[in-house]
Amino acid sequence: VVNDGSTDDSGRIADTWANRFPGIIRVIHQKNSGVCAARNAGLAQASGDWITFPDPDDFLSPDYLDHIRTEILRSQDRPLLAVAAHMVFYYERWNRYGNDHALRYRFGHGIRRVSSTDPEAMYLAHTTSTFMRRADIVAHGIHFDSRVRPSFEDADFVLRLMLAVPDCTISFLPAPVYFYRKRAAATSQIDAVTGDPDWYGPHLRTAYLALMRDTIGLRGHVPRFVQYAVLQSLSAKIRHLMQTCAAAALPHQQDAADFYEGVAAVLVHVEDAVIDNGRVPGLDRNLRRVLAWYK
């Protein structure tokens, strides 16, 4: 448990649990440094074969670990790199559940096992609901990059792991459910991204372009699964600007120019077919036209 400078009673509660289970639970207390620093602190202390990073306000189905363990122990055609659980939203305000995550299609046809070399649209996007082989993370120096903010740090981590470790199996399991809490007060970092100026032009460079350029250095090209992940994230920005007032989100001319130039730079590395084939969730005809125009 990493207590990242909490201001409530979380630190004391964590210490109480650690005292009850000293061989299982450890607590790291540190000044508030953000999600990337907190997860890196936990990663540095981890000693198990498999690692995952559940967020503190989310919760798991009762049989979650049983299903994950069964898949980990199963004989695979290729070495197992990661196991992803089904993410379902829990809407706190209405006390209801919604299977409406944009990437839910990965869990709609039973257990699916794909190659980390070329999974196409079956890519990993979350470290919260994914178990990963820790030895591969350590061997390749994978870590959470604090420059990738205010979102996409999860995708950056798991995509870099997939790129670094080809010819392995990634399993998508619909039975273990990770319940992602959508807070009633909408106070999570994801809820606030559209109001953060860094989510526009700066984010294109620190998140998407940095990943794509490193990918070219590693593979010589940008595989389609990286293109899909970047396009799915980028489309959320474009959609927000189309649905609201773009001038309000990008009030300064230089900010707008920086963003639009960044979009064009990202799309240099995206194939026409990836824009056109309809496999990116939420990428409707109008959005595809906008992206094709920029490209």
RALIN-V460280 format. One record per helix or strand. SS is the DSSP state (H for helix, E for strand). FROM is the first residue (numbers start at 1). TO is the last residue. If there is no record, write none. Layout:
BEGIN
((SS	FROM	TO) (SS	FROM	TO))
END
This chain:
BEGIN
((E	2	4) (H	10	20) (E	28	30) (H	35	45) (E	50	51) (E	59	60) (H	64	73) (E	80	91) (E	96	98) (H	104	107) (E	112	115) (E	130	133) (H	134	139) (H	153	164) (E	169	182) (H	190	195) (H	197	199) (H	201	219) (H	224	243) (H	246	249) (H	253	267) (H	272	276) (H	285	294))
END
